[in-house]
Amino acid sequence: MNWFPSPGRLMSLWLLLLFISTALEADSVQLTNGSIIDGTVLVDDKERLVLRIGDLGTMEIRRSDVVSVLKNHLVGHKRTDSPVQTPATPDKKVAPDKQKQTRPDLPLPLAPPKVDLPPEIPELSPKRQAEVQLWVYELQRQRSTNRTRAERYLGQVGPGVIPHLLPVARSPFDLARISALRILIKTPHFKAAGVALKGLQADNQWVRKLSWQLVVKISGVKGPFSWQDQESARKRSVQLRRWQQWFQHQKSLQQQHRRWLEQQAIQPRDNKQSGR
């Protein structure tokens, strides 16, 4: 019987320990776009903030993109079973007036997480939607003149074009994929973050470069990325973890925020029913 764990289990255990240690010792940095990044602040001056995320590396953020920095913020739960017992202090008599002031308040609903939901993508009119679909088809043509004209038109539509470009940004046709990524960079939105993360691992170096520019614009998280070197696939897989971690963190926060909004919408109805 083999008592030694497999390499896959060792890697999973290492990632788990890394996540736990980062969460317990991290500072929390909130960005202007609502993102919250946990790490250790190395440099914090008027122009930049340098943050280390465990063993994944460091990232540099413009100070103008930072809203607040919470030092030594514990993400995990605090221990309540401390073996060290503090000596008991004798109870002091409190005057009746002070007793009213120290009485605990009524429980309040939980505060929403510190994250802003992405703005809603505006819906296009049926006529404009038909035009966009036609130009998206032209964007995937082999002739460069067709793609150039389509990219020029679609780049002027605005955020409403994002849902129509996401399938093209995943296309196996690299030239169409590059055109779609260039348009998405003009209107960065969280909806395109998954496309950008997938593009970081593409075979085409220009797809990797544009995907890197897109994910930096969406997240506000800067960091080096070896998009040009074909033989640096392993290095890129390590570098992209900073954006993968940000993406998973934001998805979790947004889900919590939506649940909180749903609870707030239910509470007024319950109060009205109970008041009848």
C-alpha positions as CSV (number, residue, x, y, z in Angstrom):
1,M,0.0,0.0,0.0
2,N,1.3,3.5,-1.0
3,W,1.1,5.8,2.0
4,F,2.5,8.8,0.2
5,P,0.0,11.3,-1.3
6,S,-0.1,11.7,-5.1
7,P,1.5,14.8,-6.7
8,G,-2.0,16.2,-7.4
9,R,-3.0,15.9,-3.8
10,L,0.2,17.6,-2.7
11,M,-0.5,20.5,-5.1
12,S,-4.1,20.9,-3.8
13,L,-2.9,20.9,-0.2
14,W,-0.2,23.5,-1.0
15,L,-2.8,25.8,-2.6
16,L,-5.2,25.3,0.3
17,L,-2.4,26.3,2.8
18,L,-1.5,29.2,0.7
19,F,-5.1,30.5,0.5
20,I,-5.5,30.1,4.3
21,S,-2.3,31.9,5.2
22,T,-3.0,34.7,2.8
23,A,-6.5,35.2,4.1
24,L,-5.5,35.4,7.7
25,E,-2.6,37.8,7.3
26,A,-3.8,39.9,4.4
27,D,-4.5,43.6,4.1
28,S,-7.6,44.5,2.2
29,V,-7.3,47.1,-0.7
30,Q,-10.6,48.5,-2.1
31,L,-10.4,49.9,-5.7
32,T,-12.6,52.6,-7.3
33,N,-14.3,49.9,-9.5
34,G,-15.5,48.1,-6.4
35,S,-12.9,45.4,-6.4
36,I,-11.4,44.2,-3.1
37,I,-7.9,42.5,-3.2
38,D,-6.4,40.8,-0.2
39,G,-2.6,40.7,0.1
40,T,0.3,42.4,2.0
41,V,1.0,46.1,1.3
42,L,4.7,46.6,0.6
43,V,4.7,50.2,-0.8
44,D,2.0,52.8,-0.3
45,D,2.8,56.3,-1.5
46,K,1.1,59.1,-3.4
47,E,1.6,57.5,-6.8
48,R,1.4,53.8,-6.4
49,L,0.6,50.9,-4.1
50,V,2.5,47.6,-4.3
51,L,0.7,44.5,-3.0
52,R,2.1,41.0,-2.5
53,I,-0.4,38.1,-2.8
54,G,1.2,35.2,-1.0
55,D,3.7,33.4,-3.1
56,L,2.0,34.3,-6.4
57,G,4.0,37.5,-6.7
58,T,3.4,41.3,-6.5
59,M,1.2,43.7,-8.3
60,E,1.4,47.4,-8.7
61,I,-1.8,49.6,-8.6
62,R,-2.1,53.3,-9.3
63,R,-2.9,55.1,-6.0
64,S,-5.6,57.1,-7.8
65,D,-7.4,53.7,-8.3
66,V,-7.4,52.9,-4.6
67,V,-10.3,54.0,-2.3
68,S,-9.1,52.6,1.0
69,V,-6.5,50.2,2.6
70,L,-7.5,48.2,5.6
71,K,-4.3,46.9,7.3
72,N,-4.1,43.4,8.9
73,H,-7.8,42.7,8.1
74,L,-8.7,39.2,9.2
75,V,-10.9,37.5,6.6
76,G,-11.4,34.3,8.6
77,H,-13.3,33.9,11.9
78,K,-11.8,35.0,15.1
79,R,-11.1,32.3,17.7
80,T,-13.3,32.3,20.8
81,D,-11.7,29.3,22.5
82,S,-8.5,31.0,23.6
83,P,-6.7,28.9,26.2
84,V,-5.5,32.0,28.0
85,Q,-8.1,33.2,30.5
86,T,-8.1,36.8,31.5
87,P,-8.5,37.5,35.2
88,A,-12.0,38.3,36.3
89,T,-12.6,41.9,37.1
90,P,-15.1,42.9,39.8
91,D,-18.4,44.2,38.5
92,K,-18.8,47.9,38.9
93,K,-22.1,49.4,39.8
94,V,-23.5,51.5,37.0
95,A,-25.9,54.3,37.6
96,P,-29.4,53.9,36.1
97,D,-28.8,56.7,33.6
98,K,-25.6,54.9,32.3
99,Q,-27.4,51.6,32.1
100,K,-29.7,52.9,29.5
101,Q,-26.8,54.2,27.4
102,T,-24.9,50.8,27.5
103,R,-27.9,48.7,26.7
104,P,-27.3,46.8,23.4
105,D,-29.1,48.0,20.3
106,L,-31.6,45.9,18.5
107,P,-30.1,43.6,15.9
108,L,-29.9,45.2,12.5
109,P,-29.7,43.5,9.0
110,L,-26.3,42.6,7.8
111,A,-24.5,45.3,5.9
112,P,-23.9,44.6,2.2
113,P,-20.4,43.5,1.1
114,K,-18.0,46.3,0.0
115,V,-18.5,45.8,-3.7
116,D,-20.4,47.6,-6.5
117,L,-22.3,45.4,-9.0
118,P,-21.2,45.9,-12.6
119,P,-23.4,48.4,-14.4
120,E,-26.2,46.9,-16.4
121,I,-25.5,46.6,-20.1
122,P,-28.1,48.6,-22.1
123,E,-30.4,46.7,-24.5
124,L,-30.3,47.7,-28.1
125,S,-33.4,48.4,-30.1
126,P,-34.5,45.7,-32.5
127,K,-33.3,47.7,-35.5
128,R,-29.9,48.4,-34.0
129,Q,-29.6,44.8,-32.8
130,A,-30.2,43.6,-36.4
131,E,-27.5,46.0,-37.6
132,V,-25.0,44.8,-34.9
133,Q,-25.6,41.1,-35.8
134,L,-24.9,41.9,-39.5
135,W,-21.6,43.7,-38.6
136,V,-20.6,40.9,-36.2
137,Y,-21.0,38.5,-39.1
138,E,-18.8,40.8,-41.2
139,L,-16.2,40.8,-38.4
140,Q,-15.7,37.1,-38.9
141,R,-15.1,37.3,-42.6
142,Q,-11.7,36.3,-44.1
143,R,-11.2,39.6,-46.0
144,S,-9.4,42.2,-44.0
145,T,-11.5,45.0,-45.5
146,N,-14.7,43.5,-44.1
147,R,-13.2,43.1,-40.6
148,T,-11.8,46.6,-40.7
149,R,-15.2,48.2,-41.5
150,A,-17.0,46.0,-39.0
151,E,-14.6,46.8,-36.2
152,R,-14.9,50.5,-37.0
153,Y,-18.8,50.3,-36.8
154,L,-19.0,48.1,-33.7
155,G,-16.5,50.2,-31.8
156,Q,-18.9,53.1,-31.9
157,V,-21.9,51.1,-30.5
158,G,-20.9,51.2,-26.9
159,P,-21.5,48.7,-24.1
160,G,-24.6,47.3,-25.8
161,V,-22.4,45.4,-28.2
162,I,-20.6,43.4,-25.5
163,P,-23.0,40.3,-25.4
164,H,-22.7,40.1,-29.2
165,L,-18.9,40.1,-29.2
166,L,-18.3,37.6,-26.4
167,P,-18.7,34.5,-28.8
168,V,-16.4,36.1,-31.3
169,A,-13.8,36.7,-28.6
170,R,-13.7,33.0,-28.1
171,S,-13.6,32.1,-31.8
172,P,-10.9,29.8,-33.1
173,F,-10.4,32.3,-35.9
174,D,-7.6,34.4,-34.4
175,L,-8.1,37.5,-36.6
176,A,-11.7,37.8,-35.7
177,R,-10.9,37.2,-32.1
178,I,-8.3,39.9,-32.1
179,S,-10.8,42.4,-33.6
180,A,-13.4,41.5,-31.0
181,L,-10.8,42.0,-28.1
182,R,-9.8,45.4,-29.5
183,I,-13.5,46.5,-29.3
184,L,-14.0,45.1,-25.8
185,I,-11.0,47.1,-24.6
186,K,-12.8,50.3,-25.5
187,T,-15.7,49.3,-23.2
188,P,-14.2,47.2,-20.4
189,H,-16.9,45.4,-18.4
190,F,-16.9,42.5,-15.9
191,K,-19.0,40.4,-18.4
192,A,-15.9,40.1,-20.5
193,A,-13.5,39.1,-17.7
194,G,-14.0,35.4,-18.4
195,V,-13.1,35.9,-22.1
196,A,-10.0,37.8,-21.1
197,L,-8.8,35.1,-18.7
198,K,-9.3,32.5,-21.3
199,G,-7.4,34.6,-23.9
200,L,-4.3,34.7,-21.5
201,Q,-3.7,31.1,-22.3
202,A,-4.3,31.3,-26.1
203,D,-1.7,30.1,-28.6
204,N,-1.7,33.4,-30.5
205,Q,0.6,35.9,-28.9
206,W,-1.5,38.9,-30.0
207,V,-4.6,37.3,-28.5
208,R,-2.6,36.9,-25.2
209,K,-1.5,40.6,-25.3
210,L,-4.9,42.0,-25.9
211,S,-6.5,39.7,-23.3
212,W,-3.9,40.9,-20.8
213,Q,-4.7,44.6,-21.6
214,L,-8.4,43.8,-21.3
215,V,-8.2,42.1,-17.9
216,V,-6.0,44.9,-16.5
217,K,-8.6,47.5,-17.6
218,I,-11.5,45.5,-16.1
219,S,-9.8,44.7,-12.8
220,G,-7.5,47.6,-12.3
221,V,-4.9,45.0,-11.2
222,K,-1.5,45.5,-12.8
223,G,1.2,42.9,-13.1
224,P,3.8,41.5,-15.6
225,F,2.6,39.0,-18.2
226,S,4.9,37.1,-20.6
227,W,2.6,37.3,-23.6
228,Q,5.4,37.4,-26.2
229,D,7.5,34.4,-25.3
230,Q,6.1,31.2,-26.8
231,E,8.1,29.0,-24.4
232,S,6.8,30.7,-21.2
233,A,3.5,28.8,-20.9
234,R,4.4,27.6,-17.4
235,K,5.5,31.1,-16.4
236,R,2.2,32.6,-17.7
237,S,0.2,30.0,-15.8
238,V,1.7,31.4,-12.6
239,Q,1.3,35.0,-13.6
240,L,-2.3,34.8,-14.5
241,R,-3.3,33.5,-11.0
242,R,-3.5,37.1,-9.7
243,W,-6.3,37.8,-12.1
244,Q,-8.0,34.4,-11.5
245,Q,-8.0,35.1,-7.8
246,W,-9.5,38.5,-8.4
247,F,-12.1,37.1,-10.7
248,Q,-13.2,34.4,-8.2
249,H,-13.2,36.9,-5.3
250,Q,-15.4,39.3,-7.2
251,K,-17.8,36.6,-8.3
252,S,-18.2,35.6,-4.6
253,L,-18.7,39.2,-3.4
254,Q,-21.2,39.9,-6.1
255,Q,-23.3,36.8,-5.3
256,Q,-23.3,37.9,-1.6
257,H,-24.3,41.4,-2.6
258,R,-27.2,40.1,-4.8
259,R,-28.4,37.8,-1.9
260,W,-28.3,40.8,0.4
261,L,-30.4,42.9,-2.0
262,E,-32.9,40.1,-2.3
263,Q,-33.2,40.0,1.5
264,Q,-33.7,43.8,1.6
265,A,-36.5,43.5,-1.0
266,I,-38.2,40.7,1.0
267,Q,-38.1,42.5,4.4
268,P,-40.5,45.4,3.6
269,R,-43.1,42.9,2.3
270,D,-42.8,40.9,5.4
271,N,-43.2,44.0,7.6
272,K,-46.3,45.0,5.7
273,Q,-47.9,41.6,6.1
274,S,-47.1,41.5,9.8
275,G,-48.6,44.9,10.3
276,R,-52.0,43.9,8.9
